[in-house]
Amino acid sequence: MAMKVIALAGNPNVGKTTLFNALTGMRQHVGNWPGVTVEKKEGILEYRGQRFLIVDLPGTYSLTAHSVDELVARDFLLKGSADVVVNVVDATALMRNLFLTMEILEMGLNNVVIALSKVDLAEKHGIEINIRKMEETLGVPIVPVNAKDGVGLEELKEKIHQVASGVLKERPVTPRYDPEVEREIGHITQVLRDTPLAGEYSLRWLAVKLLQRDDGVIKLVLRYLGSEKLDEIMRHIAEVEERYKRAMDLIIASQKYEFIDGLMHRFVRYSKEEGGSLSDQLDGILTHPLYGIIALFGVFYLVFKFVFAFGLPLQEMLDGAFASFGEWLAPHIANEALRGLLVDGIIAGVGSVLSFFPLVFLLFFALSILEDIGYMARAAVVMERIMRKFGLPGKSFIPLVLALGCNVPAVMSTRTLDDERERLVTMLVNPLIPCSARLSVISFLAGAFFSENRALVAVSIYATAVLLALSVAWVLSRFVVKGEEAQFIIELPEYLIPSWKTVLLHSWERSKEFVKKAGTIILAGSVGIWYLSSYPVPIGTGGSYAERLGMFFEPYMKLMGLDWKAAVSLLFGVIAKENVISTYGIIYGSVDAIVGVMSPLQAYVLAVVTTLYVPCIATIAAIRAESSWKWALFTVVYMIALASAVGMALWRLGGVLGL
């Protein structure tokens, strides 16, 4: 039996991801949609002997092609790729959520199931929803769900099965507009009726999108109608707009909301809610211009405190285990070259990086919790006031936060920004945000040289990187990448208790890339580092390739108080930032030996320079793919210059202060 395809569609922050995880469990895969860098999640659901492929579409507020996310979701639904569309609707924000529902139903789809989430929160806000009347009104099955607690999941699976099998017949409602708009829809529909489009798409949907001047639909219709007939249609649309004194997309959106409001009167009742809710009171603090900033720094200080408190003991235990394994293995290998490769190259190099996995996992764990409880959207609101002064929208905060995990997907995530100028500026400053690979360097140096204040030192380095990123954004937006500012719109979701299953799944999905890198890029880099450090003679005798390379750059490195070993480490760090530490492990035989040969000031300078200099090869490639070689090379050059200037300034300042 062929596997049925189920599409999950909905607004951002409606609980779609939690529902996806509840339906698929660990049987899921994350990749990219063909031709774009938007994340694609797929998973398997087994029910009544039938296997279903669940596809989690990008969260979107509408199906008008303004962003890549909207295009991906719309194209998937348009092509009829889904046997069932599960539209996740937030019961606390029905008006906004049903706008997307109307867009889906307007496509002519009759295989829709609505999963109504957050019903319990709606009731707390005095929103009473009559599910039976809502089903009758919308003409599609509706299942209240609480995926976190498993409520409604079995009923939802049964409805999916019935719709996919053709047992459950639907009569979905479609939006109706003012008579003048309806006449224009009828006219366009009649013109399109004699084209091949009639057999592939809902003509009414095409007509509505033409009225809204949707670029994708205009190009589609142009292929079948030709420019003359299309120009006639566009002239009709311009005449209607002239009579309304407004653009048609605004007219249709306004009338669609009026239609939804009329429907909601049939199945929604509101009871008066007294006083401000706890959510409103918390928002008063967390989005406050002053208190919100203090809270933001406090939250991220606690994040690093948590990561170090629980992660460092595990890191030290893993590091000791790899060292002990190397010591045990060495006597069993007679060949000196092979022993050096395995013990000093692979085990010492890869092991020193893998030992930092607990820190990376815990960082993702903490960020996933903040995202799940609804804090990250508040952080974006707080940062909007600051970031706008530097030429960035508050929405850029999300890609910048993603960069804390890995700059590569963070660069790719800038595609969700509608404005091209803001997208490019965000992309170019993104590599300045310390990723999880640089966290391993920062955490090691902070723990080794500043054990009493390691969290504070780490926060100071992250704060420096963020301030520099904002400063660079200001320069770029005013002198390099010019353009007009876009409006800032973001939804503040309800505060929720995190779903621990979702948090753990997210943490693992994001941090497992760190392990993959250790088994591929870091492994290759470690072998390369070992070879260059061991031949033609071992490092430290003045004759190895690595030492010769390092000595060439040493005069430059001395301006920052660093030596040739730092030069070698930073050069190999371009492959992957974790190599900065693994290189020291290979040069000294143990990363702990660095403590005896480097001062705290030198360690701090090294940590800052590692954070700011050239991004890894994968990030450079991502920037090139998302923009051009020109911008990728521009990023490399400005980051080298910035890291050098800051490193020299810190070394000079530290010397003046007697550090």
PANU-826193 format. One record per residue (C-alpha): residue in one letter; x, y negated, z negated. Coordinates in steps of 0.05 Angstrom, whole numbers, padded with zeros to 5 digits, always signed. Layout:
BEGIN
AXYZ...
This chain:
BEGIN
M+00000+00000+00000A+00028-00068+00020M+00047-00114-00036K-00001-00172-00046V+00026-00243-00054I+00002-00288-00110A+00020-00362-00109L+00021-00402-00175A+00005-00475-00161G-00004-00533-00208N+00020-00600-00235P+00086-00604-00273N+00081-00588-00348V+00015-00549-00345G+00044-00483-00371K+00056-00453-00302T+00125-00427-00319T+00101-00396-00384L+00045-00361-00346F+00095-00337-00293N+00140-00307-00347A+00080-00275-00382L+00057-00242-00317T+00125-00219-00292G+00167-00209-00355M+00240-00193-00336R+00220-00171-00266Q+00236-00238-00234H+00286-00269-00187V+00309-00341-00179G+00337-00367-00113N+00324-00424-00064W+00270-00434-00013P+00295-00424+00059G+00326-00487+00088V+00321-00528+00024T+00353-00529-00045V+00288-00528-00084E+00287-00470-00134K+00245-00410-00115K+00220-00363-00170E+00191-00295-00153G+00170-00238-00198I+00132-00172-00197L+00065-00158-00230E+00038-00087-00233Y-00036-00079-00246R-00084-00021-00231G-00032+00015-00190Q-00022-00047-00146R+00043-00087-00142F+00036-00162-00134L+00092-00210-00115I+00083-00273-00158V+00112-00336-00125D+00118-00396-00172L+00109-00457-00126P+00143-00523-00146G+00101-00565-00193T+00067-00621-00155Y+00011-00672-00165S-00014-00670-00094L-00002-00637-00026T+00016-00700+00012A+00086-00693+00039H+00123-00746-00001S+00177-00701-00030V+00210-00634-00015D+00173-00602-00073E+00105-00622-00043L+00127-00598+00026V+00148-00530+00000A+00083-00519-00038R+00040-00545+00019D+00074-00505+00074F+00069-00440+00034L-00006-00450+00023L-00018-00475+00094K+00014-00415+00127G-00034-00368+00090S+00025-00333+00057A-00014-00321-00007D-00069-00269-00016V-00090-00305-00080V-00075-00376-00103V-00075-00383-00179N-00084-00457-00193V-00061-00472-00265V-00102-00530-00291D-00088-00568-00356A-00153-00575-00395T-00127-00637-00431A-00118-00675-00365L-00174-00648-00321M-00183-00709-00277R-00111-00710-00254N-00104-00635-00248L-00168-00626-00209F-00141-00674-00157L-00092-00620-00136T-00148-00569-00140M-00189-00609-00091E-00129-00615-00044I-00122-00539-00046L-00196-00526-00034E-00198-00578+00021M-00149-00534+00059G-00206-00485+00068L-00177-00432+00021N-00228-00384-00008N-00179-00342-00049V-00169-00389-00109V-00171-00371-00183I-00165-00426-00234A-00124-00410-00297L-00147-00462-00347S-00091-00475-00396K-00087-00515-00462V-00161-00506-00477D-00146-00505-00552L-00111-00573-00547A-00169-00601-00506E-00217-00581-00562K-00172-00616-00613H-00178-00679-00570G-00254-00673-00569I-00259-00645-00498E-00312-00591-00492I-00312-00551-00427N-00369-00506-00406I-00332-00452-00367R-00394-00421-00335K-00419-00488-00309M-00348-00506-00286E-00347-00441-00245E-00415-00456-00214T-00394-00527-00198L-00327-00512-00167G-00347-00446-00135V-00285-00408-00157P-00270-00361-00216I-00241-00395-00278V-00203-00360-00334P-00182-00396-00398V-00111-00374-00414N-00059-00383-00468A+00001-00347-00437K+00044-00358-00498D-00003-00317-00541G-00027-00271-00486V-00098-00297-00488G-00137-00288-00423L-00080-00252-00387E-00118-00187-00376E-00180-00224-00350L-00136-00265-00304K-00103-00202-00276E-00171-00172-00264K-00195-00235-00226I-00131-00234-00185H-00143-00161-00168Q-00216-00174-00148V-00200-00234-00104A-00140-00198-00071S-00185-00137-00058G-00241-00179-00028V-00290-00156-00082L-00300-00227-00109K-00330-00275-00059E-00321-00350-00068R-00359-00412-00046P-00310-00467-00063V-00333-00540-00066T-00297-00591-00022P-00292-00666-00034R-00342-00713-00001Y-00327-00786+00015D-00365-00850+00032P-00408-00846+00096E-00359-00888+00137V-00300-00843+00117E-00341-00781+00131R-00359-00808+00200E-00285-00817+00216I-00270-00747+00190G-00325-00719+00235H-00298-00758+00295I-00226-00732+00286T-00251-00661+00273Q-00290-00662+00338V-00228-00685+00377L-00186-00629+00345R-00238-00575+00357D-00215-00561+00428T-00142-00550+00409P-00107-00487+00384L-00104-00520+00316A-00177-00499+00305G-00157-00426+00296E-00098-00440+00249Y-00118-00496+00202S-00178-00527+00168L-00196-00583+00216R-00228-00623+00160W-00162-00620+00121L-00123-00642+00183A-00171-00700+00193V-00164-00723+00120K-00088-00720+00125L-00089-00759+00190L-00130-00812+00156Q-00077-00814+00101R-00023-00822+00155D+00013-00759+00132D+00077-00756+00173G+00079-00680+00177V+00007-00675+00202I+00017-00732+00252K+00076-00695+00283L+00036-00630+00284V-00025-00661+00318L+00019-00699+00367R+00044-00633+00396Y-00027-00612+00415L-00063-00677+00429G-00009-00720+00461S+00008-00791+00445E-00052-00823+00481K-00107-00788+00442L-00067-00793+00377D-00059-00869+00387E-00134-00874+00396I-00146-00838+00330M-00095-00883+00295R-00131-00945+00322H-00196-00920+00292I-00162-00910+00226A-00132-00981+00228E-00203-01009+00240V-00230-00972+00179E-00172-00998+00137E-00187-01068+00161R-00259-01063+00138Y-00239-01034+00070K-00179-01082+00063R-00139-01023+00037A-00095-00967+00063M-00133-00903+00078D-00090-00860+00032L-00112-00905-00027I-00184-00904-00004I-00186-00828+00000A-00150-00819-00066S-00198-00867-00101Q-00260-00833-00071K-00233-00764-00087Y-00225-00784-00160E-00297-00811-00159F-00320-00744-00131I-00282-00706-00186D-00311-00751-00239G-00381-00735-00214L-00366-00660-00217M-00337-00665-00287H-00401-00695-00315R-00434-00627-00303F-00387-00586-00346V-00347-00632-00392R-00370-00666-00457Y-00328-00713-00499S-00334-00723-00573K-00303-00785-00604E-00233-00775-00631E-00219-00817-00693G-00152-00850-00705G-00087-00840-00669S-00064-00768-00659L+00001-00741-00686S+00026-00740-00614D+00012-00814-00607Q+00047-00829-00672L+00108-00789-00652D+00110-00824-00584G+00108-00890-00620I+00176-00872-00649L+00208-00828-00595T+00192-00876-00538H+00207-00940-00578P+00260-00984-00546L+00304-00981-00608Y+00281-00922-00650G+00276-00879-00587I+00350-00890-00571I+00370-00874-00643A+00327-00811-00640L+00358-00792-00573F+00429-00795-00600G+00407-00760-00664V+00374-00704-00625F+00435-00691-00581Y+00482-00696-00641L+00441-00641-00674V+00444-00601-00609F+00520-00601-00610K+00522-00589-00684F+00478-00528-00674V+00519-00503-00614F+00585-00509-00651A+00560-00483-00718F+00533-00418-00688G+00574-00413-00624L+00645-00423-00649P+00647-00363-00696L+00621-00319-00639Q+00671-00351-00591E+00729-00337-00638M+00706-00265-00648L+00702-00253-00572D+00770-00287-00561G+00801-00242-00614A+00769-00181-00583F+00799-00197-00514A+00867-00211-00545S+00865-00145-00584F+00845-00108-00521G+00904-00138-00483E+00952-00120-00539W+00925-00049-00540L+00928-00041-00464A+00998-00070-00453P+01039-00011-00480H+01000+00037-00436I+01022+00003-00371A+01093+00019-00350N+01096-00026-00288E+01116-00096-00311A+01082-00132-00254L+01017-00094-00262R+01019-00104-00337G+01028-00179-00328L+00971-00182-00277L+00922-00144-00321V+00942-00169-00390D+00968-00240-00378G+00928-00255-00316I+00859-00222-00317I+00847-00207-00391A+00879-00271-00417G+00848-00315-00363V+00779-00286-00355G+00774-00268-00429S+00790-00338-00452V+00732-00364-00409L+00682-00309-00425S+00693-00321-00499F+00657-00388-00489F+00593-00354-00465P+00559-00361-00534L+00570-00436-00532V+00541-00442-00462F+00481-00398-00478L+00466-00436-00542L+00469-00503-00505F+00418-00478-00454F+00377-00449-00511A+00375-00517-00546L+00358-00554-00481S+00303-00504-00464I+00271-00515-00533L+00273-00591-00522E+00241-00581-00454D+00188-00533-00480I+00166-00577-00538G+00158-00637-00491Y+00216-00680-00515M+00254-00685-00449A+00199-00727-00416R+00203-00776-00476A+00278-00779-00467A+00267-00799-00394V+00220-00855-00416V+00271-00881-00466M+00326-00877-00415E+00284-00912-00361R+00293-00979-00396I+00368-00970-00397M+00379-00934-00331R+00337-00984-00292K+00388-01038-00311F+00442-00994-00279G+00404-00982-00214L+00375-00915-00232P+00303-00894-00247G+00284-00857-00311K+00269-00796-00268S+00344-00791-00254F+00352-00771-00326I+00326-00701-00309P+00381-00685-00258L+00432-00716-00305V+00408-00671-00362L+00410-00611-00315A+00483-00628-00303L+00497-00609-00375G+00487-00538-00352C+00517-00541-00282N+00529-00598-00234V+00513-00556-00172P+00438-00545-00185A+00435-00615-00216V+00460-00645-00150M+00409-00603-00112S+00353-00625-00159T+00360-00697-00136R+00316-00676-00077T+00256-00687-00123L+00271-00762-00122D+00229-00796-00069D+00273-00857-00058E+00334-00841-00015R+00378-00895-00046E+00364-00872-00117R+00374-00799-00096L+00443-00814-00067V+00466-00856-00127T+00442-00803-00176M+00478-00750-00135L+00544-00788-00134V+00546-00802-00209N+00520-00732-00228P+00590-00700-00231L+00610-00748-00286I+00562-00713-00334P+00600-00657-00370C+00575-00588-00347S+00577-00524-00388A+00646-00508-00358R+00674-00573-00385L+00638-00558-00451S+00685-00498-00459V+00745-00545-00452I+00716-00599-00497S+00693-00549-00551F+00761-00514-00552L+00802-00579-00558A+00752-00610-00607G+00753-00547-00650A+00828-00537-00647F+00849-00609-00662F+00788-00640-00697S+00757-00583-00736E+00728-00630-00788N+00693-00675-00737R+00688-00631-00676A+00614-00648-00663L+00627-00722-00669V+00687-00718-00622A+00646-00678-00571V+00589-00729-00574S+00639-00786-00565I+00666-00753-00501Y+00595-00741-00475A+00575-00812-00492T+00636-00839-00456A+00619-00798-00394V+00547-00821-00394L+00566-00895-00403L+00616-00889-00345A+00563-00854-00302L+00515-00911-00315S+00569-00963-00300V+00588-00928-00235A+00514-00925-00217W+00509-01000-00227V+00568-01013-00181L+00543-00964-00128S+00471-00990-00128R+00493-01062-00120F+00553-01058-00074V+00555-00990-00040V+00485-00959-00033K+00436-01017-00028G+00360-01015-00025E+00296-01031-00062E+00277-01001-00129A+00220-00950-00132Q+00166-00948-00186F+00175-00903-00247I+00118-00854-00261I+00125-00795-00308E+00077-00753-00348L+00084-00745-00423P+00061-00674-00438E+00031-00653-00504Y+00079-00632-00559L+00078-00556-00562I+00109-00501-00603P+00160-00470-00557S+00149-00402-00526W+00209-00363-00550K+00203-00313-00493T+00205-00370-00442V+00262-00404-00478L+00304-00340-00479L+00288-00325-00406H+00308-00396-00385S+00371-00393-00427W+00392-00327-00396E+00375-00347-00324R+00416-00410-00330S+00476-00384-00370K+00485-00319-00331E+00515-00361-00275F+00572-00374-00323V+00584-00299-00328K+00580-00291-00252K+00633-00345-00244A+00678-00309-00294G+00673-00246-00252T+00686-00281-00185I+00716-00351-00182I+00750-00349-00250L+00777-00279-00237A+00807-00301-00170G+00832-00365-00202S+00864-00328-00260V+00900-00280-00213G+00924-00339-00172I+00947-00377-00234W+00984-00315-00260Y+01019-00305-00193L+01040-00378-00187S+01062-00378-00260S+01102-00313-00254Y+01136-00319-00187P+01189-00326-00163V+01207-00326-00238P+01164-00332-00300I+01138-00400-00319G+01179-00438-00369T+01246-00424-00335G+01237-00480-00285G+01229-00436-00224S+01156-00414-00218Y+01112-00443-00163A+01064-00470-00215E+01119-00505-00255R+01148-00536-00192L+01079-00562-00174G+01068-00588-00244M+01137-00622-00247F+01121-00658-00182F+01060-00691-00216E+01091-00699-00285P+01113-00772-00276Y+01041-00789-00261M+01015-00747-00319K+01063-00781-00368L+01025-00846-00357M+00968-00811-00395G+01014-00779-00447L+01009-00710-00414D+01061-00663-00386W+01069-00616-00326K+01028-00561-00360A+00968-00608-00361A+00980-00623-00287V+00979-00548-00270S+00917-00537-00312L+00879-00595-00280L+00899-00572-00210F+00872-00502-00223G+00811-00534-00257V+00788-00558-00188I+00770-00486-00173A+00729-00483-00237K+00736-00526-00299E+00742-00465-00344N+00811-00454-00312V+00838-00513-00351I+00837-00471-00415S+00853-00404-00382T+00915-00436-00350Y+00941-00457-00418G+00928-00386-00442I+00971-00359-00385I+01027-00411-00393Y+01033-00402-00469G+01011-00330-00473S+00954-00353-00520V+00910-00414-00518D+00920-00424-00593A+00994-00440-00580I+00971-00507-00552V+00959-00533-00622G+01033-00533-00638V+01056-00571-00576M+01002-00624-00568S+00980-00682-00612P+00907-00697-00627L+00911-00759-00584Q+00939-00719-00525A+00884-00667-00535Y+00830-00722-00535V+00860-00753-00471L+00862-00684-00438A+00789-00671-00457V+00767-00738-00428V+00808-00732-00364T+00782-00660-00354T+00711-00687-00361L+00720-00744-00312Y+00767-00722-00257V+00752-00684-00192P+00689-00641-00195C+00696-00567-00181I+00696-00542-00109A+00624-00517-00115T+00599-00586-00135I+00638-00620-00079A+00606-00571-00030A+00536-00585-00059I+00546-00661-00050R+00569-00650+00022A+00508-00605+00036E+00460-00656+00006S+00492-00717+00039S+00556-00716+00082W+00631-00705+00079K+00638-00780+00073W+00602-00782+00006A+00635-00718-00019L+00705-00747-00006F+00683-00813-00035T+00663-00777-00100V+00731-00742-00104V+00770-00807-00094Y+00730-00850-00143M+00730-00796-00197I+00806-00787-00193A+00815-00863-00199L+00766-00868-00256A+00796-00810-00296S+00866-00838-00286A+00846-00908-00309V+00809-00882-00371G+00864-00832-00389M+00919-00886-00385A+00876-00935-00425L+00863-00884-00480W+00936-00866-00485R+00957-00939-00489L+00902-00956-00539G+00920-00895-00582G+00993-00917-00583V+00975-00987-00604L+00931-00960-00660G+00987-00912-00682L+00946-00849-00669
